[in-house]
């Protein structure tokens, strides 16, 4: 094959890579995107294919089924449903159809912006040359700029390698049937999102966490409503416990820990959800002279690495490993290569946990703000005083705002409750625009909506709350 020449070559077609490619195409940059997935998949990366999107589809289906089951027994507003059932194979087919529509859409967008796509495994020769093993042979791509967007992979445990009954989140999203018993190792957002979904589908779920509480990335105030819901769903949670491996017959998870008697947790599947690690191996990264920070590639505010004209975005560059962070970085890189002034601002990156209830945070928690030396005012508005939450039968939770005590500049916003993920955009905008409590309090919020809780929390921080 003749060599391909381009302004930039992007290795990885996940959120960071494909968004970088689209923006580069918009800016008129000759772009080649390399994705190792097959021609019918791969574009969109982990998030679109085996992460964010399919997991939310499965969570939605589980919620719908569980609500029907509950309404078969009693409903506060008089609805009656008789003996609901679920065709899980059809659920998986529907989930896959959602993924298919979106991956096809990504491909169409790339072609619209004249991005050349190569499907195959990429190997770096140097900072300007990539060899791609395609189904028709090896293709060499030479470019002025190299963008690394290789993403991340599930982190395995030494005593629980993936295979057989031990699965990652990828396999958990395509099980052939609903397991009778599911053990989840790790009580972070991935483990609890999927664990709660399968509990709603009828599985008996046990969660094993080495730390002394669930969702350790979130403060205790936000986690309490989720802990209550886990108990209501019958999910057994073992904290301060260690997954020690499989029993001899492979049908149970061995659990022990300090102060925890050794026991067997029966399980058809053991979902290991102890985090993800950057994809650093298998594509020749060691041939580049890059400065690393632990297991991550070091980048500056423009997402430039230590090598000239080599850039990196997404999970490869560290925490938080979030698709929208990668997308924002991808835009920055394309604009910098095009000669535009652009920089990545990490001040307002929303984080959403799609448990039941949902959790959303942006900016600093009250404790983190104080640890940073700020004197703060913090105010909370409960959803049980919000008309929209009550009208949905979902009054568990609250919205909380943290601001500087001297000038009321908003430093952080958090919420827990049904549907609060949809407030992430408003929260992020407020923080990005440098809003003060007076700005939020002076903005008319539609009634009845969950957003009114943000309005009321801000007013409460000013001592002017109207509905509490």
PEWO-V660206 format. One record per residue. N is the residue number from 1. RES is the residue in one small letter. PHI is phi as a letter, one per 20 degrees, with the letter a starting at -180 (* if undefined). PSI is psi as a letter, one per 40 degrees, with the letter a starting at -180 (999 if undefined). NEAR is the number of other ideal C-beta (glycine too) atoms within 12 Angstrom. Layout:
((N RES PHI PSI NEAR) (N RES PHI PSI NEAR))
//
This chain:
((1 x * i 15) (2 x f i 10) (3 x f i 19) (4 x e h 27) (5 x d i 20) (6 x b i 34) (7 x f d 31) (8 x b i 44) (9 x c h 50) (10 x d h 54) (11 x d h 50) (12 x o h 47) (13 x d f 49) (14 x f a 50) (15 x g d 40) (16 x f d 49) (17 x f d 56) (18 x f d 50) (19 x f d 44) (20 x g d 51) (21 x f d 51) (22 x f d 35) (23 x f d 37) (24 x f d 41) (25 x f d 32) (26 x f d 23) (27 x e e 26) (28 x n e 18) (29 x e h 34) (30 x f h 27) (31 x c h 44) (32 x d h 42) (33 x d h 53) (34 x d h 46) (35 x c h 42) (36 x f e 34) (37 x f i 32) (38 x f i 16) (39 x f d 19) (40 x e e 15) (41 x a i 25) (42 x o d 34) (43 x g h 43) (44 x o e 41) (45 x m a 47) (46 x g d 43) (47 x g d 39) (48 x f d 40) (49 x e d 37) (50 x c f 36) (51 x c b 39) (52 x g d 34) (53 x f d 32) (54 x f d 40) (55 x f d 41) (56 x f d 29) (57 x f d 32) (58 x f d 39) (59 x f d 37) (60 x f d 25) (61 x f d 31) (62 x f d 36) (63 x f d 32) (64 x f d 22) (65 x f d 30) (66 x f d 30) (67 x f d 27) (68 x f d 24) (69 x f d 24) (70 x f d 21) (71 x f e 21) (72 x f d 17) (73 x e d 16) (74 x a i 14) (75 x c h 15) (76 x f d 15) (77 x d f 12) (78 x n e 9) (79 x f h 16) (80 x c h 14) (81 x c h 19) (82 x d h 11) (83 x l g 11) (84 x f i 21) (85 x c i 16) (86 x c h 27) (87 x e g 15) (88 x f d 25) (89 x f d 16) (90 x f d 14) (91 x g d 33) (92 x f d 26) (93 x f d 17) (94 x f d 21) (95 x g d 31) (96 x f d 25) (97 x f d 17) (98 x f d 27) (99 x f d 36) (100 x f d 23) (101 x f d 19) (102 x f d 29) (103 x f d 34) (104 x f d 21) (105 x f d 20) (106 x f d 37) (107 x g d 30) (108 x f d 17) (109 x f d 25) (110 x f d 36) (111 x f d 20) (112 x g d 14) (113 x e e 27) (114 x m f 22) (115 x e h 39) (116 x e h 29) (117 x d h 38) (118 x d h 40) (119 x e h 27) (120 x r i 31) (121 x e h 26) (122 x e i 41) (123 x c h 28) (124 x f h 35) (125 x e d 24) (126 x a a 24) (127 x f e 31) (128 x c e 26) (129 x c h 28) (130 x c h 45) (131 x d h 28) (132 x d h 36) (133 x e g 23) (134 x e i 25) (135 x f e 14) (136 x d e 12) (137 x p a 13) (138 x e h 21) (139 x d h 30) (140 x e h 29) (141 x d h 41) (142 x d h 25) (143 x b i 37) (144 x f d 25) (145 x c i 38) (146 x d h 47) (147 x d h 58) (148 x e h 49) (149 x b f 51) (150 x e e 42) (151 x m a 43) (152 x b i 40) (153 x c i 27) (154 x g i 36) (155 x e h 27) (156 x e i 24) (157 x d i 27) (158 x g d 14) (159 x e e 20) (160 x c g 36) (161 x f i 18) (162 x f h 26) (163 x q i 15) (164 x m b 16) (165 x f e 31) (166 x e h 32) (167 x c i 34) (168 x e a 37) (169 x f d 43) (170 x g d 24) (171 x f d 26) (172 x f d 44) (173 x e e 38) (174 x c f 26) (175 x f i 30) (176 x f d 15) (177 x b i 19) (178 x f h 30) (179 x f i 32) (180 x f d 18) (181 x c h 29) (182 x c h 42) (183 x d h 50) (184 x d h 50) (185 x e h 49) (186 x o h 42) (187 x d f 45) (188 x e a 39) (189 x f d 41) (190 x f d 40) (191 x f d 47) (192 x f d 45) (193 x g d 45) (194 x f d 49) (195 x f d 52) (196 x f d 42) (197 x f d 45) (198 x f d 47) (199 x f d 38) (200 x f d 38) (201 x e e 37) (202 x o e 25) (203 x f i 36) (204 x e h 26) (205 x d h 44) (206 x c h 38) (207 x d h 50) (208 x d h 45) (209 x c h 36) (210 x f d 28) (211 x f i 23) (212 x e e 19) (213 x b i 25) (214 x e i 43) (215 x l f 41) (216 x f e 23) (217 x f e 30) (218 x d i 33) (219 x f i 26) (220 x g d 21) (221 x f d 26) (222 x f d 40) (223 x e d 35) (224 x g d 22) (225 x f d 34) (226 x f d 40) (227 x f d 31) (228 x f d 19) (229 x f d 33) (230 x g d 35) (231 x f d 18) (232 x f d 18) (233 x e e 31) (234 x n e 21) (235 x f h 36) (236 x e h 30) (237 x d h 36) (238 x d h 34) (239 x e i 27) (240 x m f 20) (241 x c i 33) (242 x c h 29) (243 x f h 41) (244 x e e 26) (245 x p a 27) (246 x e i 29) (247 x f i 22) (248 x g d 9) (249 x e e 13) (250 x m e 20) (251 x d e 21) (252 x b i 25) (253 x e h 40) (254 x e h 30) (255 x c h 36) (256 x b a 22) (257 x q i 21) (258 x f h 13) (259 x m e 12) (260 x d h 21) (261 x f i 13) (262 x f h 20) (263 x b i 22) (264 x d h 25) (265 x d h 37) (266 x g h 27) (267 x b h 39) (268 x f d 29) (269 x c i 43) (270 x d h 48) (271 x e h 47) (272 x e h 41) (273 x c g 44) (274 x d f 34) (275 x o a 29) (276 x c i 35) (277 x c i 24) (278 x g i 35) (279 x e g 34) (280 x d e 26) (281 x d i 16) (282 x n e 16) (283 x c e 30) (284 x n f 25) (285 x f d 33) (286 x f e 14) (287 x e e 19) (288 x d i 30) (289 x e g 16) (290 x d i 28) (291 x f h 18) (292 x d i 21) (293 x c g 18) (294 x m b 13) (295 x e e 23) (296 x c i 29) (297 x e h 37) (298 x f h 24) (299 x c i 36) (300 x e a 21) (301 x f e 19) (302 x e e 28) (303 x m f 40) (304 x e h 32) (305 x e a 31) (306 x f e 19) (307 x d h 24) (308 x f h 16) (309 x m e 25) (310 x d h 41) (311 x c i 48) (312 x b i 49) (313 x c i 52) (314 x n a 49) (315 x g d 40) (316 x g d 45) (317 x d e 46) (318 x o a 29) (319 x e i 23) (320 x f h 28) (321 x e g 40) (322 x c i 37) (323 x f d 37) (324 x f d 29) (325 x f d 35) (326 x f d 49) (327 x f d 34) (328 x f d 35) (329 x f d 47) (330 x f d 47) (331 x f d 36) (332 x g d 37) (333 x f d 48) (334 x g d 42) (335 x f d 26) (336 x f d 32) (337 x f d 38) (338 x f e 25) (339 x n e 14) (340 x e i 19) (341 x f h 10) (342 x b i 25) (343 x b i 20) (344 x e h 32) (345 x d h 20) (346 x e e 26) (347 x f d 24) (348 x c g 30) (349 x d h 31) (350 x f i 36) (351 x c h 35) (352 x c h 37) (353 x d h 41) (354 x e f 37) (355 x e a 47) (356 x c h 38) (357 x f i 39) (358 x f i 41) (359 x c h 48) (360 x c h 40) (361 x c i 42) (362 x b h 40) (363 x m a 38) (364 x e i 31) (365 x f i 30) (366 x g d 32) (367 x f d 21) (368 x f d 21) (369 x f d 28) (370 x f d 20) (371 x f d 12) (372 x e e 17) (373 x n e 11) (374 x e i 25) (375 x e h 18) (376 x c i 31) (377 x d h 30) (378 x c i 36) (379 x b i 36) (380 x c h 32) (381 x c h 39) (382 x f i 27) (383 x f e 41) (384 x f e 23) (385 x d e 26) (386 x d h 37) (387 x f d 22) (388 x f d 29) (389 x f d 33) (390 x f d 24) (391 x f e 18) (392 x e e 24) (393 x m f 22) (394 x c g 28) (395 x e e 24) (396 x f h 31) (397 x p a 42) (398 x a i 38) (399 x d h 54) (400 x c h 46) (401 x c h 49) (402 x c h 40) (403 x c i 39) (404 x f i 28) (405 x f d 21) (406 x e d 13) (407 x c e 18) (408 x m e 30) (409 x f h 31) (410 x f h 44) (411 x d d 42) (412 x a i 43) (413 x c i 50) (414 x b i 48) (415 x b i 45) (416 x c h 46) (417 x q i 43) (418 x f h 35) (419 x m e 32) (420 x f e 45) (421 x g d 34) (422 x f e 21) (423 x e e 43) (424 x g d 35) (425 x f d 21) (426 x f d 36) (427 x f d 41) (428 x f d 32) (429 x f d 24) (430 x f d 39) (431 x f d 34) (432 x f d 22) (433 x e e 18) (434 x m f 20) (435 x f i 34) (436 x d i 26) (437 x g d 37) (438 x f d 21) (439 x f d 26) (440 x f d 40) (441 x f d 31) (442 x e e 16) (443 x e h 22) (444 x f h 11) (445 x d h 29) (446 x f i 14) (447 x d h 17) (448 x e h 19) (449 x b i 25) (450 x f d 42) (451 x g d 36) (452 x f d 33) (453 x f d 50) (454 x f d 47) (455 x g d 40) (456 x f d 38) (457 x f d 45) (458 x f d 42) (459 x f d 30) (460 x f d 30) (461 x f d 38) (462 x e e 25) (463 x m f 15) (464 x c f 20) (465 x g i 24) (466 x d d 19) (467 x c f 22) (468 x b 999 22))
//
